[in-house]
């Protein structure tokens, strides 16, 4: 699909003043172990700062879905959000996607739901190639990762946003930090332990104080990133829940930002973002900003078992992939009539045969 960037830039410039009054917030991602809603002041001159991968919608693999399933999903915009640690590579087109989140936006109500796919989930990442879900991005970039989600979960995603985790630190600091409702003692312990590693990885030059457990705890950028990286409290299940907590807190704060703050956030963060969304598609998302609000979030698979699978090591195994996908469609699309495709049924049977679960 050709992206006529120059044409859309001219259109954006012509009506910029009118759009700026609406304090536009566009859906995007932020960070290695968490993704967020990035607030973006409307300026197409910023668009070229992002990395871009053109994905032809016709080449994206989508299962043979029932008419009822297609109808249920038609009222939603679905985007795959990937968090990577690729700063040293200077590219967001490869690498293990340590964060994988399906974002579903209800076009009528503006409700945004998120479903984290656990990175170690045992799924078919290509053609009968069952491995950890995060290997799809490493093997074939965002296109293969999107295909993996569509194939295993009966989705119709055609666009993505990927971000390096260093962007989260800058975004949280520009927002003035975030407030956690409650920080448990074991979380505080590991948060403080992760701070040094986070500072080293991103080259942070400021000082970071330790954090104590309690209620209404304030976190700066480094602390929030360290919090999102904890996986020794609740394993990967707890980690992804903390990621979604950070996203929600940032989204709430971002909606109150002034244009100057939004503009500064773009300058800092866009070079660390890659997307397939065109300016026109971003504008379409921005048009619903006044009604956007965060809904429920969850992890996938719902029913699971952690178990070694041969030389691949410990995996998150869906206990009946078919049943888990049914639950996912109920959660994202309130689709009580969803019927899994034959592809999902076959994959479910293969996972059971390969793992015994």
C-alpha positions as a printed NumPy array, in Angstrom:
array([[  0.   ,   0.   ,   0.   ],
       [  1.51 ,   3.328,  -1.058],
       [  1.729,   5.992,   1.621],
       [  1.423,   9.503,   0.158],
       [  3.192,  11.277,   3.012],
       [  3.836,  14.581,   1.229],
       [  0.196,  15.036,   0.247],
       [ -0.991,  14.413,   3.772],
       [  1.605,  16.805,   5.204],
       [  0.114,  19.642,   3.114],
       [ -3.397,  18.8  ,   4.247],
       [ -2.234,  18.678,   7.857],
       [ -0.529,  22.058,   7.616],
       [ -3.562,  23.733,   6.098],
       [ -5.798,  22.949,   9.067],
       [ -3.221,  22.666,  11.86 ],
       [ -4.574,  25.562,  13.942],
       [ -8.053,  24.078,  14.046],
       [ -6.788,  20.642,  15.071],
       [ -4.382,  21.924,  17.72 ],
       [ -7.313,  23.327,  19.661],
       [ -8.539,  19.765,  20.179],
       [ -5.38 ,  18.618,  22.057],
       [ -5.018,  15.515,  19.905],
       [ -3.788,  12.292,  21.484],
       [ -2.848,   9.461,  19.11 ],
       [ -2.509,   5.775,  19.869],
       [  1.095,   4.595,  19.906],
       [  3.503,   2.601,  21.987],
       [  6.242,   3.331,  24.346],
       [  8.925,   0.961,  25.69 ],
       [ 10.676,  -2.349,  26.058],
       [  8.497,  -3.75 ,  28.817],
       [  5.503,  -1.51 ,  28.532],
       [  3.67 ,   0.434,  25.916],
       [  1.634,   3.503,  26.411],
       [ -0.726,   5.921,  24.823],
       [  1.609,   8.6  ,  23.457],
       [  0.128,  12.094,  23.525],
       [  1.018,  13.801,  20.252],
       [  0.34 ,  17.403,  19.288],
       [ -0.698,  17.484,  15.66 ],
       [  2.277,  18.241,  13.414],
       [  3.004,  16.088,  10.372],
       [  6.491,  17.586,  10.198],
       [  7.23 ,  15.214,  13.09 ],
       [  6.141,  12.139,  11.148],
       [  9.47 ,  11.619,   9.409],
       [ 11.245,  11.286,  12.762],
       [  9.673,   7.858,  13.243],
       [ 10.88 ,   4.646,  11.705],
       [  8.396,   3.346,   9.155],
       [  7.752,  -0.09 ,   7.72 ],
       [  5.151,  -0.232,   4.951],
       [  2.966,  -3.308,   5.33 ],
       [  0.66 ,  -4.118,   2.457],
       [ -2.713,  -4.96 ,   3.974],
       [ -3.351,  -7.512,   1.22 ],
       [ -0.206,  -9.42 ,   2.177],
       [ -1.137,  -9.73 ,   5.869],
       [ -2.301, -13.239,   6.698],
       [ -5.81 , -13.456,   8.153],
       [ -7.655, -16.707,   8.827],
       [-10.922, -17.663,   7.153],
       [-13.263, -16.021,   9.645],
       [-17.026, -16.466,   9.855],
       [-19.237, -13.58 ,   8.694],
       [-20.384, -13.141,  12.303],
       [-16.794, -12.767,  13.525],
       [-15.972, -10.254,  10.8  ],
       [-19.059,  -8.249,  11.676],
       [-18.199,  -8.221,  15.394],
       [-14.663,  -6.952,  14.747],
       [-15.707,  -4.375,  12.156],
       [-16.576,  -1.859,  14.858],
       [-13.06 ,  -1.913,  16.314],
       [ -9.591,  -0.678,  15.39 ],
       [ -6.98 ,  -3.291,  16.304],
       [ -3.286,  -2.453,  16.593],
       [ -0.341,  -4.625,  17.657],
       [  2.015,  -2.916,  20.078],
       [  5.55 ,  -4.28 ,  20.528],
       [  8.157,  -3.289,  23.091],
       [ 11.801,  -3.979,  22.193],
       [ 15.261,  -3.497,  23.664],
       [ 17.059,  -2.648,  20.446],
       [ 18.739,   0.659,  21.152],
       [ 22.192,  -0.866,  20.681],
       [ 21.141,  -2.197,  17.263],
       [ 19.831,   1.172,  16.121],
       [ 16.807,  -0.507,  14.543],
       [ 13.307,  -1.538,  15.575],
       [ 12.814,  -3.885,  12.641],
       [ 14.21 ,  -6.965,  14.417],
       [ 14.653,  -8.296,  17.929],
       [ 12.648, -10.236,  20.501],
       [  9.42 ,  -8.413,  21.308],
       [  9.484,  -8.663,  25.075],
       [  6.161,  -6.824,  25.17 ],
       [  3.303,  -7.93 ,  22.929],
       [ -0.048,  -6.202,  23.417],
       [ -3.189,  -6.276,  21.312],
       [ -4.954,  -2.911,  21.587],
       [ -8.609,  -2.81 ,  20.597],
       [-10.413,   0.539,  20.231],
       [-14.204,   0.599,  20.096],
       [-14.963,   3.078,  17.31 ],
       [-18.383,   3.993,  18.741],
       [-17.625,   4.345,  22.45 ],
       [-13.889,   5.127,  22.413],
       [-13.213,   2.381,  24.962],
       [ -9.671,   1.026,  24.735],
       [ -8.984,  -2.543,  25.848],
       [ -5.583,  -4.214,  26.068],
       [ -4.632,  -7.884,  26.041],
       [ -0.992,  -8.755,  26.758],
       [  0.202, -11.9  ,  25.02 ],
       [  2.789, -13.451,  27.328],
       [  6.091, -13.396,  25.47 ],
       [  6.875, -17.049,  26.295],
       [  3.541, -18.35 ,  25.013],
       [  3.889, -21.534,  22.935],
       [  2.399, -20.592,  19.543],
       [  2.939, -21.162,  15.832],
       [  5.183, -18.243,  14.82 ],
       [  5.329, -19.169,  11.127],
       [  4.436, -22.287,   9.167],
       [  4.18 , -25.102,  11.719],
       [  7.05 , -23.566,  13.674],
       [  5.99 , -23.668,  17.335],
       [  8.147, -21.481,  19.563],
       [  7.866, -18.645,  22.054],
       [  5.624, -15.883,  20.719],
       [  8.327, -13.218,  20.994],
       [ 10.504, -15.086,  18.465],
       [  8.164, -14.106,  15.613],
       [  9.392, -10.509,  15.635],
       [ 13.021, -11.609,  15.838],
       [ 12.594, -13.952,  12.857],
       [ 10.548, -11.772,  10.53 ],
       [ 10.044,  -8.339,  12.049],
       [  6.654,  -6.714,  12.625],
       [  5.014,  -8.341,   9.595],
       [  5.64 , -11.867,  10.876],
       [  4.667, -10.869,  14.409],
       [  1.331,  -9.513,  13.134],
       [  0.761, -12.684,  11.106],
       [  1.494, -14.742,  14.233],
       [ -1.149, -12.888,  16.245],
       [ -3.743, -13.137,  13.477],
       [ -3.119, -16.825,  12.874],
       [ -3.179, -17.996,  16.486],
       [ -5.86 , -15.632,  17.797],
       [ -8.229, -15.191,  14.818],
       [ -7.526, -11.443,  14.619],
       [ -7.472,  -9.044,  11.673],
       [ -4.577,  -6.748,  12.621],
       [ -2.813,  -4.92 ,   9.772],
       [ -0.851,  -2.239,  11.65 ],
       [  1.668,  -2.064,  14.469],
       [  3.719,   0.312,  16.623],
       [  7.099,  -0.68 ,  18.091],
       [  9.137,   1.212,  20.657],
       [ 12.476,   0.914,  22.419],
       [ 12.1  ,   0.857,  26.198],
       [ 14.322,   3.903,  26.696],
       [ 11.458,   6.074,  25.447],
       [  9.415,   5.247,  28.542],
       [ 11.891,   6.975,  30.853],
       [ 11.731,  10.203,  28.858],
       [  7.945,  10.102,  28.511],
       [  7.247,   9.579,  32.219],
       [  9.653,  12.359,  33.205],
       [  8.063,  14.789,  30.749],
       [  4.676,  13.952,  32.254],
       [  6.007,  14.781,  35.69 ],
       [  6.012,  11.17 ,  36.826],
       [  3.125,   8.841,  37.63 ],
       [  1.363,   7.84 ,  40.841],
       [  0.849,   4.181,  41.772],
       [ -2.18 ,   3.489,  43.932],
       [ -0.145,   0.959,  45.869],
       [  3.361,  -0.517,  45.784],
       [  3.882,  -3.808,  47.59 ],
       [  7.023,  -4.467,  49.644],
       [  8.349,  -7.177,  47.315],
       [  7.706,  -4.942,  44.303],
       [  9.612,  -2.075,  45.937],
       [ 12.542,  -4.402,  46.607],
       [ 12.845,  -5.486,  42.976],
       [ 12.062,  -2.019,  41.607],
       [ 15.073,  -0.626,  43.45 ],
       [ 17.19 ,  -3.56 ,  42.259],
       [ 16.229,  -2.876,  38.622],
       [ 17.02 ,   0.847,  38.803],
       [ 20.797,   0.435,  38.45 ],
       [ 20.437,  -1.822,  35.403],
       [ 17.924,   0.543,  33.795],
       [ 20.213,   3.556,  34.358],
       [ 23.136,   1.669,  32.817],
       [ 21.179,   0.489,  29.769],
       [ 19.85 ,   3.907,  28.775],
       [ 22.831,   6.013,  29.836],
       [ 20.769,   8.   ,  32.333],
       [ 22.864,  10.739,  33.962],
       [ 20.595,  11.853,  36.793],
       [ 20.418,  10.454,  40.314],
       [ 17.593,   8.107,  41.285],
       [ 16.464,   7.681,  44.869],
       [ 15.16 ,   4.426,  46.311],
       [ 11.414,   3.832,  46.549],
       [  9.505,   2.594,  49.592],
       [  6.377,   0.462,  49.608],
       [  3.076,   2.118,  50.387],
       [  0.063,   3.856,  48.872],
       [  0.057,   6.732,  46.369],
       [  3.712,   6.182,  45.472],
       [  5.277,   8.672,  43.026],
       [  7.622,   7.25 ,  40.352],
       [  9.889,   9.099,  37.948],
       [ 10.839,   7.759,  34.527],
       [ 13.609,   5.402,  35.604],
       [ 11.572,   4.103,  38.538],
       [  8.471,   3.531,  36.404],
       [ 10.541,   1.652,  33.83 ],
       [ 12.14 ,  -0.481,  36.542],
       [  8.659,  -1.205,  37.953],
       [  7.453,  -2.329,  34.514],
       [ 10.442,  -4.671,  34.148],
       [  9.895,  -6.658,  37.377],
       [  9.23 , -10.316,  36.616],
       [ 10.187, -11.937,  39.932],
       [  6.888, -10.951,  41.565],
       [  4.094, -12.868,  39.877],
       [  6.452, -13.962,  37.081],
       [  5.577, -12.764,  33.58 ],
       [  1.889, -12.614,  34.49 ],
       [  2.526,  -9.992,  37.156],
       [  5.002,  -8.166,  34.921],
       [  2.506,  -7.655,  32.112],
       [ -0.101,  -6.462,  34.607],
       [  2.37 ,  -3.842,  35.86 ],
       [  3.036,  -2.793,  32.272],
       [ -0.667,  -2.169,  31.738],
       [ -0.826,  -0.232,  35.004],
       [  1.948,   2.104,  33.813],
       [  0.186,   2.541,  30.466],
       [ -3.093,   3.446,  32.131],
       [ -1.481,   5.952,  34.509],
       [  0.412,   7.599,  31.656],
       [ -2.7  ,   7.74 ,  29.493],
       [ -4.645,   9.493,  32.254],
       [ -1.913,  12.082,  32.713],
       [ -1.236,  12.556,  29.012],
       [ -4.831,  13.599,  28.34 ],
       [ -4.27 ,  16.633,  30.588],
       [ -1.035,  17.801,  28.936],
       [ -0.639,  21.14 ,  27.178],
       [  0.583,  21.378,  23.595],
       [  4.096,  22.459,  24.603],
       [  4.579,  19.291,  26.661],
       [  3.125,  17.122,  23.907],
       [  5.439,  18.668,  21.354],
       [  8.499,  18.082,  23.53 ],
       [  7.478,  14.466,  24.08 ],
       [  7.308,  13.945,  20.325],
       [ 10.788,  15.345,  19.778],
       [ 12.226,  13.004,  22.418],
       [ 10.284,   9.866,  21.651],
       [  9.51 ,   9.624,  17.94 ],
       [ 13.063,   8.607,  16.929],
       [ 12.569,   5.539,  19.151],
       [  9.298,   4.523,  17.514],
       [  8.556,   2.482,  14.396],
       [  5.102,   2.103,  12.861],
       [  3.185,   1.079,   9.758],
       [  0.473,   3.691,  10.379],
       [  0.29 ,   6.428,   7.764],
       [ -0.449,  10.094,   8.547],
       [ -4.006,   9.57 ,   7.318],
       [ -4.487,   6.582,   9.613],
       [ -3.034,   8.504,  12.562],
       [ -5.443,  11.351,  11.861],
       [ -8.298,   8.855,  11.817],
       [ -7.284,   7.635,  15.278],
       [ -6.9  ,  11.189,  16.544],
       [-10.425,  12.123,  15.467],
       [-11.859,  10.055,  18.316],
       [ -9.682,  11.526,  21.06 ],
       [-12.509,  13.27 ,  22.923],
       [-14.177,   9.953,  23.756],
       [-11.108,   7.745,  24.313],
       [-11.017,   6.103,  27.714],
       [ -9.257,   3.087,  29.157],
       [-11.35 ,  -0.013,  29.652],
       [-10.397,  -3.377,  31.116],
       [ -7.131,  -5.142,  30.379],
       [ -6.017,  -8.744,  30.638],
       [ -3.294, -11.252,  29.86 ],
       [ -3.361, -14.065,  27.297],
       [ -3.692, -17.002,  27.509],
       [ -6.325, -16.983,  30.242],
       [ -6.   , -20.695,  31.043],
       [ -2.356, -21.697,  30.984],
       [  0.397, -23.917,  32.335],
       [  4.101, -23.196,  32.679],
       [  6.145, -26.209,  31.56 ],
       [  9.392, -27.164,  29.831],
       [  9.005, -28.016,  26.145],
       [ 12.119, -29.898,  25.079],
       [ 15.174, -27.807,  24.278],
       [ 13.079, -24.625,  24.113],
       [ 12.855, -24.498,  27.888],
       [ 10.057, -23.133,  30.026],
       [  6.993, -22.046,  28.047],
       [  3.548, -20.645,  28.766],
       [  1.261, -23.301,  27.302],
       [ -2.351, -22.433,  26.454],
       [ -4.629, -25.032,  28.043],
       [ -6.832, -25.491,  24.989],
       [ -5.907, -22.67 ,  22.616],
       [ -9.366, -22.814,  21.056],
       [-11.072, -22.147,  24.385],
       [ -8.64 , -19.329,  25.197],
       [ -9.307, -17.615,  21.865],
       [-13.055, -17.833,  22.511],
       [-12.489, -16.013,  25.807],
       [-10.333, -13.41 ,  24.057],
       [-13.032, -12.537,  21.534],
       [-15.585, -12.218,  24.315],
       [-13.243,  -9.887,  26.179],
       [-12.175,  -7.667,  23.263],
       [-15.346,  -7.594,  21.182],
       [-18.125,  -8.778,  23.525],
       [-18.668, -11.476,  20.892],
       [-20.684, -14.242,  22.53 ],
       [-21.312, -15.937,  19.171],
       [-17.682, -16.256,  18.054],
       [-16.756, -19.554,  16.421],
       [-13.015, -20.379,  16.109],
       [-11.648, -20.818,  12.593],
       [-10.462, -24.203,  11.418],
       [ -6.907, -22.858,  11.634],
       [ -7.253, -22.134,  15.362],
       [ -8.887, -25.52 ,  15.935],
       [ -5.983, -27.261,  14.175],
       [ -3.382, -25.254,  16.093],
       [ -5.12 , -26.078,  19.362],
       [ -4.977, -29.783,  18.567],
       [ -1.292, -29.568,  17.586],
       [ -0.329, -27.744,  20.8  ],
       [ -2.074, -30.474,  22.801],
       [ -0.314, -33.206,  20.833],
       [  3.096, -31.532,  21.204],
       [  2.879, -30.689,  24.894],
       [  0.28 , -32.988,  26.41 ],
       [ -1.698, -29.949,  27.634]])
